[in-house]
């Protein structure tokens, strides 16, 4: 975890650093608790009648749900131009209109959708890079009359009830009863680090681990 520059400077001693590190961590915990309380006890209204939007409204923190809503609003700029169906596999061509410097442009994005498994992916790779379902996929899901997405598309790390990583960081703030889970966390990190060292040697094994 990075330490805010307001807590330390070039003259900070090691003793002061440890003390200020705890202060910075305490501040982070306090701010995140406030954010979590707000997410759990208030609601950001949905901007559409989509049950998928409500699915994310129920699951995600306010900050992440706001990002999801941006994609829902942008659906209005997308239309389906073509669809090729082979059995359960569908390949949709979604045209998106954008305006840059007062000039309109159009781009085509291909969305693969499986009617049997309800899996989908878009060539824009927004979900792969940012973990958010893109506007192109949302248009296809609406066309397919889907009312929810599979759990794998609702990432646990952005849900309202997830335990944040800072709660696993060792500091004087950690009560003794939390030490066992910190020990387990450290052991898992060490094991996963060893795995990462092995698989990162090749693209094939790296992609396999990601999947």
Secondary structure, 3 states (H helix, E strand, C coil): CCCCCCCCCCCCCHHHHHHHHHHHHHHHHHHHHHHHHHHHHCCCCCCCCCHHHHHHHHHECHHHHHHHHHHHHHHHHEEEEEEEEECCEEEEEEEEEEEECCEEEEEEEEEEEECCCCCEEECCCHHHHHCCCCHHHHHHHHHCCCCCCCHHHCCHHHECCCCCHHHHCCCCCCCHHHHHHHHHHHHHHHHHHHHHHHHCCCHHHHHHHHC
